[in-house]
């Protein structure tokens, strides 16, 4: 880390999502992507029409839904996007050497809308099964003030964990049950009024239900080379929990 990065390291507030993501409202691929784009266009600096993505269709395995038949989907995907790549996919029990293979397509941003229409009719498979078909995309962005569109100070795309300024990211999985992993980093040094007012402003645009116990105050340690997270008391968000959509 450079001397400048050490000198400018400071605290910020992070929303740390569960590793498996959170359900996106509404619960279909087309509606979920529209809701995510509404958040991105209203509360971030992201102005793209799409992002590189991956379509994965898994071969049947012991953790697949019992009525799952990939053959029609593979034919449709090949017709729409060309030949896919067969590669190792899910390893549910690595110690056994078991591998569930998948067919994967790397899609350009211009193909994303077609891919969304491809996965939108998929059934909502029960959560006890591994999702056999997923369209995944990821984005990095800076948070903005929804009323003005101005980027909040103290952010940069060149940062990351252990660096100040900070940036946020999103991993979106679209299929029968869309989920998103929102890794949000708010450039506020303390969980005080300014932070709570900003969170109140963006809350109506978020397409997920926030886990109020997942906010952390990230404090620089080791001379600014790392961060230590301190869990924020969920009671801090008492009034926000009552807002529609919260």
N, C-alpha and C positions, 0 to 999 in steps of 0.2 A: 504494500500500500504506500502511496506517495505521501510526502509530508503534507501536501494540501488536503488529501483525503483524511489524514489523521486529525488535522486541525479543524476540519469542518464537520467531523462526525458529531451527531447529536441524536437525541431521542426522537422516536416517532411512534405512531400507533399502528399496529398491524391487526388485520383480521385473518386468523389462521384457520382455514377451512378443514373439514375432515378429509382424509386422503381419498376416500371413495366419492367425494363430491356431494352435492346437494341437489334435490329435485328442482327443476326449472318449471316455472308456471308460465303458460299453460302446459299441460302434459303431452304435447305432440311436437314432433320435430319442427314443423313449419312455424307453429305458434311460438315455440321456445326460442327459435333463432330470431324471430321478429322481436320478441321481448328483450333478448340480449342486445340486439342492434339498437333498440330504443335507449337502453341504458348507455351503450357506448357512444351514441350520437349526442346524448343529452348531458352526460357526466364525465366524459373523457375526451382526449384529443384525437381519438381514432376516427378517421374519416374515410377509411377504405371501403370498397364495395364488397370485399370478401377477403379471405386469407387462405394460404395453402392448407390443405387438409388431407386426411387419409380415410379411406373407406375400407373396413375390414369385415370379411365374411368368413366365419369360422366353420371348419368341418365339424360334423357331429362328434360329441364325446360324452363321457358319462355325466358331465355337468351341464349338458345341453337340454333344452325343453324336449319332452318326449315326442312332440309332433313336429319338431324342427326338420325341414327339408331344404338344404341349401341350393340344390341344383337349379330350380327356377330363378333364384336370386343371382347365382353365378352367371347364368345365361344373360339375364337382363343387364347385369353390371358390365359384362364383356361387350355387349351390344352398345352400351352407352359410353363406356370409357376405354374400351380396348382391353387387351389381355392384362390380367392381374398377375402378381407375383405370389407364388405359394411359398410360405416360410413358416418356421416355428412360431406359434402364438402363445396361448395360455399354457402355463406349467402349474396346474393346481396343486400337485404334490411333487416338488422338485427332487426330493430324496428318492423317489421311485423311478425317476427318469421319464415319467409319462409326459408327453407333449401333445397338445391339441393344435393341429395345424390350422392356418388361416390363409385366405387369399386377400392380398392387399393392393389397393390402388392409391398412388400418390397423385392427388388432384391439384390442379391450378386454381387460383382464386376465381377464374371465370367459369369453372365447372362446379362451384359450390352450390349454386342454386339448383342445378340439375340433380346433384347428389342429395340435397335436402328433400326434393320431391321423391327421390328413390326410397328414402328411409321413412318418410312420413306415414305411409300406410302400414308399416310393420306393427304386429300385435304387441301389446304390453305383456311380455313374458313375466311370470312370477319371479319375485326377487331372489328366490332360493336357487334359481338357475343363473349361470353366467350368460350375460347378454351375447348372443351369437353374431349379431350384426351391429356395427357401430360406425358412425361418421364422426371423426374427431378433428378438432381444430384448436389452435392456441394463439393467443394474442398478448402483446405487451402494450401498456398504455400508461398515460399520465392522467391523474384525476383533475377534473375541471369544476368550476363553479357553474351549476346548472342554469342560474339566472343570467349570467353574462357570457359563459363559454370560455372564460379566462382560466388558464392553467394555474393550479395552486403552486405558489413558490416552494422551492425546496425539493424539486423532483427532476430527474433526468433519466433518459434511456440508457445511459452509460453506467448506472449504479447497479446495486444488487445487495444481497445480504452482506453485512459487514461494510457497506459503503453508504455514504450520504452524499448527495441526495438519493431519494428512493424512487422506485417505479412499481407499478402493479401489474398483475398478469391474470389470465383467464384460460382455463382448459375446458372446452365444451365437448361433451359427448352426446350426439344426437342418435336416437334410435327409437325403439318402442317406448322407453321411459327416459327422456332426456335428463342429463345431469350436468352440473357445472361446478368447477373448482375455482372460486374467486379468491385469489391471493391479493388482498387489498392492503395497501400501505399508505396511511394518511400522514402527510407531513405536518403533524402537530406535535409539539414537544410535550404537551401535557393534556390529559383528558378533561379539559375545562370547557367553558362556554363556547368558544369558537369551534372546537371540534364537534360538540354536540349539535350546534346549529347547522354545521355543514352536513353531518350525518342525517339530520332531520330533512334537509333539502334533497338529498340523494335517495332517501329511503323509498319514496314513491316510484322510483325508476328501477329499483333492484328486482330482478325476476326470481329471487330466492328468498326464503325466510331466514333471516340472520340467526345464528346461534349466539345469544348474548353473552355466553360464557367463553367465547372464542376470541375476544379482543385482548391484546397484549400491549403493554407499554414496553417498547424495545429500547433498552438503555445501553449505550456503548460501553464496552469493557476492554481490558488489555491495551490501553492506550489508544483506543479507537479502532482496533483491528477486528473486533467482534461485537456481538450484541447479546444481551441477556434479556429474556422476556419475562415480564411481570404481569400476571393475570389481573385484568381489571374486574372490579366488583360488578356483577350484573345489575345490582341495584342502581348503579350510575345511570342506567338506561331506562329507568322506571317509566318516565313519561313517553318515551319513544315507543315502548312496547305496546302502547295503546293505540298507536296510529293505524289506520286502515292499511292492510297489506303487510304489517310488521310480523 
